[in-house]
Amino acid sequence: MADLEERFRSLARTTAPDLWEEIGRRRPGPAPRPPVGPRIGAAVVALVLAVTGIGFAGWTLLPREEKPTEPAATVSNGAIAFASGVGGYHIAAVTLDGAVMDITTPAGDAYDLGPVWSPDGAWIAFLRYRITDRDDGTGDYDLFVANADGSGLVVLGRSALAPTWSPDGTSVAFQGFRRETDHDILVAERDGSGERVLVASPLSDTTPRWSPTGELIAFTSHPVLDRDPGDADIFVVRPDGTGLTRLTGSPGWDFEPVWSPDGSRIAYLSEQWDEREAYVMNADGSGVRRLTDAPSNDIAELSWSPDGTRIAFQVFSGTSWDIYLVSADGTEQVPLVTSPLDEVDPTWSPDGTLVAYSAAGSVQSCRCDNAGTFDVYVVTPDTSSTTRLTVDAGVLGGGLSWRSTPFIAEATSPPRTPSGAEIVGTFEVGDDVRSVAYGDGSVWVAVSNNDGTFGGRILRIDPATHEIQAEIPVEVIPTWDIGGGAMVVHGGSLWVTGAVDRPGNFEDPGGGADAAVVRIDTASNAVVQTLEIGGNVGADLTFLGDELWVLLFGDETIDHRMEIVRVDPYSGEALARVPLSAKWGHTIVASEGRLVLYEPGEGAVNVDGSLVTVDPSTREVLRVATPSKYFEGGPVAWRDQVWFAAERGFARFDPVTGEVIEGSAELDPSRFAFCCGFIEAGERGIWFVGFDPRTEGSERRLDLFDPATGTVIELVALGGKGTTPVAMAVAPDAVWILNSEGTLTHVALT
């Protein structure tokens, strides 16, 4: 793949992050080409579909130079995702009216690049560079998928590049580095489960591209065994790994395959004898035709128009990068954007009326972190209108990706509620269980050593087989007997808070325990860090974006009151501390830019309590009394709304205004009563363990409250008083209930 090495070194205009030397050593390729602006090593091409778009909440409007041409009436264009260097390397998006939204906020030394929207626009895949060796600053890329707003991060692959979505948006193919020098083609489900190697060979298999029909994945392999080591060819393979077929075989490098919108043709780049041009062929490899007659031998970033009649590409003119259009039969080639500055990343809009690209600005200063002055522009194919969408956005890495959104309304509407549920099984996991969580395709259970210390084990359980895949010794586990919590899967790690032992008594200065957080890498099951953060005991934790916040029991310095601490997830440094008034609290969640938790009254932990909301930017604390005497569980975040369970039923809490929306959903007292003191939220609604008051708790059951409709669904009986639920975790297709008897109940949803 001739331009791979070139693009790994193509951040030549930037001074941070200096990530590409290590990548270049690991990935074979020809001599580097001139830099392609601030680019990442992996080419990421968005699926070009003729579909509509909607915006996000929370956009920040920026100045615009000119209003773009109105798109066709039947199809509109969604937001354009890009990697931005402003305020740290993260994923952002911009709409055609110049409104910008930050999607990711990586913490520490992480850098996010290479965004690719899913076909329906409901999810976004991107790469996160993480430092693995702090001595020399080297690291590696991980592949993540998140919701369109950046929430719900799931790691899909370690040491990964070049994500490509299946047309139905359920799977992602990518290139992964499972060996020192070679890379394979892999596929994983959108939720991070089911990773499998699709193509593995002693070769270098790169840049997979899923066909629009979903039947084939095209990729580049270098070198082929019966070819010169300097050659590379285009292959296709079925998503199940069968039908491996070589499509090209000419001398030199054939690379960067890009499917036509109907899946009948493949455009690609070919470099022969120091000349690089674009070619097109039928999907079976026949009918090869040269497309371009470029002013130089440097061409990159092919992008098909939605109607399949034209291809945009960038070409190096000798002093700068320009953008051209060529007809799909190669008969006409015209310049689209040319100037003494660099224009890169041409990407057609879903409706075909615009081409987006990133371009260097003037010599004006840039309000960004050494990211250059690249911004997002759009131009009409006839060049009659050009619009600058961002101002000093520091665009870099991985290209642009248009969001297509005809299914966004569907994806964000109330999900299908389960018509039923069944208990798959209840099985033993340990004697002294504390908490359960679901994430990265596994169920995680915290079990105490029951030896008088704060230590224990984290069990990683296969949700399909119920087998324990790993048993990870830790110094820190949650301390709750009821309610679980204190474990979160986020950013490819399991985060667990509790305490580490300290000499002396809790009444002594610094004695008894220190609050701590353990981070476990979900790819390797290794304990990466144990962060000691002061106080006494960690109670719960949450992430606001990528900011780690811990609710903990304070020490004698604040009269053993609760406090909320923002913790640097890599160094363990306490970046902010917010003391509270109560000496007990449970369950912290993030919503609408605020942190929300529950504080009890003076009588008992669930009596006369208050909801507390904290503004992290100002450290302002707002305390609001709950509307009923008894508190039954929560708070929980459902679709960025905060809900809790009170004496009469469910109520919604506005964390910004502090308003409690009373009577949101009162339960029928003749049919429903809360059990066990905890609730959990998932995409389908809010889950709780309840019982029929007429049975006085003799028959517990799993119930679902749908906040969108205010209805409650009785799902499945859990048994009588012999089994006591203490915590719960929600997966897309299951609910996992941890019981005080040391068992875990698997409830499958239909």
N, C-alpha and C positions, 0 to 999 in steps of 0.2 A: 504494500500500500504506500505509494510513493510520497504522499504528502503527510503521512502520519508523523514522522520524525520532525518534519517542518513545523507542524502545528503544535507539537509538544514544546517547541522552543519559541512559539510565536508570541509570548508575552514580552517580547524584547522591549516594547515601549514602556513597560511597567517596572517598578522596582519592588513591588510586593503584591502577592506572595511569590517568592522565587522558588517555584515548585517543579520546574520542568526538567532540570538536569537529571534528577533521579529517575524520572519517567523515561527520559531518553536512554538511560543506561539499561533499563529493563525491557524496552520494546524495540525490536529490530526495525530497521528501515534504511532507506537510501540517504545520501548526503542531504543536509537540510536545505530548504529553499528560503527565499526571503520571507520575513514574517508577514503573517496575514492579519495585521492589526492585533488587538488584544484577544487572542483566541485560546481555547482549551484544546487538549489533545484529541478528544473524542468528537467525531462529527455526530451531531444529533439533528435529525430531520423530522420535523413535525408532519404528521399525516395531514394531507391537504384535502379537506372535505368541504363541500358546499353546504354550510350549516350556519345557524344564527349565533348571536352573541349577546350576553348581558354583562353588566358591570358588577363591581364589588361594592360593599359598604366600606366606608373609611378611606376613600380615595383622597389624595391631596392634589389640588389643581395647580398646574404649572403654566407659565406663559407659553403661548403658541405663536408661531409666525404666520400661520395661514390655515384656514379651515379646509380639511380634505374634501375631495369629491364625494358626494353622497353615494353610498353603495346601492346595488340593485334593490328593488322594493321587496323582492321575495326572500332575500338572504341578507343578513347583516354580519358584521365582523366583530369578533370578541377581542379581549385584551391580548396584548403581545407580551409574552414573558421574556425576561432577559436576566443576565447576571449583572449586578451593579456593584461598583466599588465604593459607593457613598456610604460612609459609616460602617465599613466592614464589608467583606465580600458575601453577598446574599442574593437571593432570588427576588425579583420585583416584577411588576407588570404595569403596562400603560394602556389606556384606552385611546380611541381616536380623538377624544376631546382633550387629551393631555393630562388626564387624571392618573396619578401613580399610586400604587399600593405596594408595600413591602410584604412579601409572602413568607419568607423565612428569616430567622434571626439567629444564625449559628453562634455558639458560645465559644469563648476561648480562642484557640488557634485554628478553628475550623473555617473552611471557605466553601461556599456553595456556588456551583456553576452548572452550565449545561441543562437548562430546564426544557422539558418536553411535556406538553399537555396531553392528557389522554384523549382519545377520539371524541368523547362526549363532553370534555372540558370539566369533568367533576373531580379529576385528580391531576396531579403534576408529579412527574419523575424528575430527579435532578441528582447531581453528583456532589458529594461532600468530601473535600480533602481534609484529612486528619493527620496531625503530626504523630509519628510512631517512634521517632528517635529525637528527643529534645536536644541531644548533644550536637547533632549535625543538622537538625531542622528538617530531616527527610520524613516522608509520610506516604500515604496511599489514599486512593479514592474508594469511597463506598457509595452504593446506589441506594437512594431513598425514594419512597413514594409518600405523598401527603395529600390531604384534601385540598381543594382549590384555594382555601384561605391559609394553607400552611399547617393546619392542625392535623392531628392523627398521624404523626410520622411513623413510618414503618421502614425498616431496613430490608432491602431485597437482595443485596449482594455485597460481599466484601471484595476488595481489590477488583473493582468493576468499572467498566466504561461503556459508552455507546448504547443507552437504553432505546428500545423501540417497542411500541405498544402493539398488542394484538388488536385487530379491528373492533372486537367487542369490548375492549378495555378491561378484560379480566386477567390478562397475563402480560408480562414484560420479558422480552428477550434482551440479552446483553452479552458483552464479552467479559470474561472473568479470567483472572490470573491464578490458576491452580498449581502452576509450576513456576520455577524461577524465571525462565525465559519465554515460555510459550503461553498462549492464551487460547481459551476454548469459547464456544458459544453455549450459553446457558439460558434457561427459561425458569421463571418463578411466577407464582400467582401474585396478584396484586396485594394480598395481605401478608406477603412474605413467606408463605408456606409453599411446599411442593417444589423446591428448587431441584433442577435436574440438568445434567450436562447433555446438550443436544449434539454437539460436534466436539469430539476430543481427538486430537492427533498430535504427533510430534512436530507440529507445524505452528503457524501463527494465524489463528482464525479471528477476524476482526470485523467491526462495523456491521452487525446484523441489521437487516431491514425487513420488516414484516410486510407481506404483500397486502394490498387492500382487500383481497378476497379472503385472507386468512389462511390460504392453503399452503403457502410457501414462505420461507425466510431466505432472503438472499444475503450473502456475506462474501468477504474477501479472504482467501487463504494464501499464505506465503510462508515458505516456498512449497510448491507441489513436488512430490517425491521424484517424478520422472522429468522434472524441468530444471533449468538452470537456477541456482540458488537466488539469483537476482530477480526471478520472475514471480508474479502473483496473478491469480485468476479469480473470476467471479464464480461462485457456486450457489446452488439452491438446495434446501432441505425442507422436508415437511416438519411441522411443529412437534411430531412424535419422534423425530430423529431418523425416520426412514427416507428413502428416495434421494439420497445424496447424489447430486449431479453437477459436473463441471460444465459451465456454459461458455467460457472463453478459454483460449489457448494460444493466443498470439505471443510473440516474444515481448518481454517487458512486463510492465505493471498494469494490470486491470483492477480497478479499485473503486470504492465509493458508489456501490449500486444504489439507484433511486428508482422506485417503482412509479410508473404512470398511474394516474388516478383510477383507471379501470383495471389495472393489474395485467394488461396485455403486453406491456413493454418495460424494459429496464434501460434507463440512461446510466452511464458510468464514465469514469475517467480512465484514460489509457496513456501511459508514458512509455514511449519507445525511442531509444537513441536520443535521449535528452529532449524529446518533443512530447508535450502533453496536450491532448485534445479530449473533447467530449464525444462520446459515441452513444448510439442507441441500438437496441436489438430487441427481438421478440422475446417473450418470457421463456421460450425453450432454447434460446441461444442463436436462433437463426436470424437472417435478415440484418446483419450488422451493417450500420451506416455511420459514417463520420458526420458529426453535427457542426463542429466549430472550425473556424479558421481564425484563431486568436492572434492578437498582435504580439503575444509572447507565448512561451511554453508553460506558463503558470496559470492553471485554471483550477477553481475549487467551488464547492457549495452549489451543486446543481439543485434546482427547485422547479418542479412541474407546475404549470398553471392548472387550475381545477378542471378546465375543459380539455386538457391534454394536448393543446395545440402549440404551446410554447414552453421554453425552459429558460429560466433566469440562471445566470452564473456570474461569478466574480473572476476577474483576470488581472494579473499583474502587468502593468504597462511598462515597467522598467523603473518608474519612479513612484508609482502609487498603484493602489488597487481600485479598479473600476467595475461597474456592473453592466452586463450586456444581456440581451434577449436573443434567442435563436429559435427558429421554428422547429417543430418536432420532426420535420423531414429534412432539416438542414439547409433549406434553400434560401433562408433569409436570416441575416444576423445584423442586429442594430444595437448601438449603445443606448443604455438606459440612464446611467448616472456616471459622469466622468468629470473629474476636477483634479487639481494638484493635491487634494487631500485623499485620504483612504476611505473607500466605501466597500463594505463587506457584508456578508450574511444575507444575501437576497432571499426572501421568503414570500411566496404568494399568499394573499389573503384568501379566506375561505370562499368568498364570492367572486374572486378573480379580478376585482376592479382596482386593486392596489398591490404594490410590492413593498414590503417592509425591508429595511436594511439598517445597519449601524454605520455611522460615519464620524470621522474626526471633525471636531469643531475648528474654530479659528485658534489664534494664539492666545485667546483669553484664558485666564486662570481657571482652574478646576476645583470645585468644592468637594473633593473626594480624596480617598486614601491611595495616592499614587496609581490611580487607575486610568490615567489619560483623560482625554476629553471626548470620548466617543459617546454618541447619543443615538436614539432611535428616530428614524425618519420613515415616511411613506411617500411613494411616488405613483402616479397613474402610469399605466403601460405606455400611453402616448406621450409621456413626459410633460403634459400640460399643467400639472399641479404637483408641487412637492411641499410636504409639511414636516416640520420638525416637532416631534411629540414630546421629547424630554429636554431638559436643560441641565447640562453638566452632570449627567447621570453616571458617568464613568462606566459605560457599558463594556463588558468583557465576557469572554469565555462561553463557548458552546453554541453560539448562534441564537437566533430568535425563534420563538414558537408562538403561532397564532392560536388563540383559544376559540374553539368552536362550541356552540352552546345550545343546539336545539333540544338537547336532553338535560340541560342544567336544571330547568324548572322541575323536571321529573326527579332528578337526583336530589334536589333540595326540598321537595315536597315530602309530606309524611310518608315514611317507608311502609311497606306492606307489613301489617301486623300479623304475628303468627296465628294460624288457625288452630294450632294445638302444640303440644309438647309431650315428650315422653322421657322417662328416666332410663337412660342407657345403662347406668350401673352406679353403685356406691362401693368404693374400694378404700382400703387403708393406706394412709400416707405417713403417719407418725403419731407419737403419743401426746405431744404438747404443741398443737398447731396454733399459728398466730394469724396468718394472712394469706390471701390468694390473689393473684393477678393474672391477666391474660395479655399476651403481646408477642410480636415476632414469631407467630405460629405455634406458641407453646403456652402451657399453663405452668405458673410458678407458685410454689407453696413454701411458706416459711415455717420451719419446725424448730422448736427450742431444743437445746441439749438437755434441758431440765436438770442442770447440775449446779444451779445457783449463780451462774454467770449470765451475761447478756448475749452469749454466743449461741450459734445453732447451725442449721443447714438450710440451704435453698434447694428445693427439689425442682428439676425441670421435667415436666411430664408431657408425653406425647398425647395430644387430645384425641387421636384416633384409636390408639392401642392401649392407652392408660399406662404405658410403660414409663418407668423413671429413666430418662435419658441421661441425666447428670445429677449428682448429689454434691453440692458445692459448699464446703465449710466456710463459715463467715463469723467474724467477731460480733456482728451486729444483726439483730433481727427485730421486727416490730414487737412491742411490749403489750399490745392490747389483747385482752381476753375475749372481748366482744367488739365487733365492728370492723376488724381487719384494718385495711388501709396501710399507709406507710410504705407501700411498694408501688412503683410506677415504671412502666416500660416506655422509654423515650430515647429517640436518637440512636438506636442500636445498642442500648444498654438497659439493664435492670437496675434501678436505683432503690435502695432500701435504707430506711432510717430507723434508728433506735438509740443504743448507747454502748459505750465501751466502759469497762470497769476501771475505777480509780481507787487508790487506797483511801481509807478513812470512811467517815459517815457522811451522809448527805448534808447534815447540819454543819459539817466542817467546811471551811473555805476550800473550794476546789475538790472536795472529797466525794466519794461514792461513785460518781459516773460523769462522763462527758457525753453530750449528744454527738452523734456521728452519722455519716452516710457512707454506705458501701456501694460502689459501682461495679457491676458485673457485665462484661462484654458478652452479648447474646450470641455472637458468632463463635467464640472460643470457650464460653462458660468459665472464663478466667476472672478472678477478682482483680480488677485493674487498680482500684484505689480504695482506701479507707480514709475518709475525710473527717477529722475531728473539729467540731465547730463550737465548742464551749457549751455553756448551759449544763443541764443535767441529762435529759432524755429527749430524743427526737420523737415527736408524736405523729406527724404526717408530713408529706411533701407534695409539691405540685410544680408544674412548669408553666410559666407565663411566657408564651413564645418559647425561647430557649433559655430563659432565666430560671434558675433553680431556686425555689423558695421552700424553706423548711419551717414548719410549726413545731416549737419545742417547749419543754418545761424548763424555765429559767432557773438559774442558781441563786445563791444568796445575794449576789450583787443587785438583783432586782426583786428581792424578797420572794424568790421562788414563784414569780408570776410567769405566765406564758409569754412567749415572744415569737415574732416571725423574723426569720433571718434569710437574707439573700446570700447564697453561697456560690463562689466561683466553682464551677463543676470540675475544674482541673487542679487548681491549687488548694481548694478548701478554704480560701480566705473568705471571711465574712465581709461582704461588700456593703451590707446595710442591716441594721437591727431595728425592729419596731416592737417595743414592749407593749404588752396588753395589760388589762386590769385584773383578769381572773387568774386563778391558779390551776385551772383545768380547761381544756379545750380539745376538740376533736374535729377532724375532717376539714381540710383546706382545699379549695378549688379556685381555679382562675376563670374569669369570665368578663368580657367587655372591658379588658384592661385593668380589672380590679382583682384583688384577692378576697375571698369570702370564707369565713369559718363560723363555727358555733361555739358560744361561751355559755355555760350553765349559770343558773342563779345560785344563791347561797344554800338553798335547802338540799338539793340533790342534783346529780349530773343532768337529768332530763326534765327539770322543773324550773319554771320561771326564767328561761334562758333568753339569750339575745343572739341575733345574727350580727356579725361584725364584718364590715367591708373596709379594705385598706387600699388607698391609692398609692401604688409603689413609687410614683414619680414625686409625690409631695410628702409621703409617709403619713398622710392624714388618715385618722381612724374614725369611722362612723359606726355607732352601735345602735341597733334597732331591736326593741323587744319583740319577741314572737307573739302572734295573736292568740295563742292558747297556752294554758298552763303547762301542758305536757308536750315534750318534743320527742318525736318518734324516729328521726333519722335524717341525715343529710348534713350540710347542703350537698347537692350534686349539680353538675353542669350538663344540661341537655341542649345541644345545638346553641351553645353560648347563652342559654338562659339558665338562671339559678332557681332550683326548686328544692323544697324541703317537705318533710312529712310532720304534721302536727296532730294534735288530738283529734280533729275532725276530718282530716284528710290532707290533701296536697295543696300547697300554696306556692306562688311564684314570688321571688324576691328580686328587685331591681338593684344591682350592686352600685349603680351610679347615683341614683336618687335616694336609695335607702327605703323605697316604698315596698311594703308587703301587700301583695294583691290577694286580699282575703277571699276565702270561699272559691278559689279557683277550681277546686275539684273536691267536694265533700264526699266521703265514702258513705254508702248506705250502712248505717250502724247495725242493721239487722243481718247484714251479710258479710261485712268486712271489719276486721280489726288487725292492727299492726302487731307483728311479732318480732322480737329479737333485737330491735334497736338500730337497724341499719337498712339503707336502701342503696341501689346502684343505678346508674344511668347508662343506656346504650342508644344506638341509633333508633331503635324501635320505640323507645320510651323509657319509663322508670320502673325498675323491677323491685319487688319487695316480697318478703315472706309474710304471709298473713294467715288468718284463720277465721272460721265462722264463729261469731260470738256465742251462738247457741250450743256449740260443742265445747266451749271453754278451753280451746286450744288443743283438744285431743287429736285433731287432724289438721296439721299445717299444710300449706300449699304455696306454690309459687304463683304470684299474680303479676300482671303487667298493667301499669297506668300509662295511657297514651295522652300526653299533654296537649297534643293537637286537637283531640276530640273531647277530652275530659272523661273518657270512658275507662273502665277497668275490665280486664279479661282474666277470668280464672283459668289457669293453665293446667297445673298438674298437682296432685296430692303428693306430699313429701313424707308423710308418716306422722306418727304421734309424738308424745313427749320423750320417747326413748332416744330420739335424735335431736340434738340442739344445734341449729345453724348459728355460726359465729361470724361468717364473712362470705362475700359473694364476688365473683368476677363475671363479666359479660363479654362474650365473644360474638362474632357476626352470626353464628349458627348454633350457639349453645350458651347455657348459663351454668357456671360451676359454683357449687355451694359447699363451703368448708364447714365441717361439723366438729363440735367440741370433743366428740368421741375419737377424733383422729382420723376421720374418713372424709372423702371428697365425693360429692354427688354430681354426676354428669347428666344435665338435662338437655336433650337435643330439641331444637326448635324446628317446626315445620311451617 
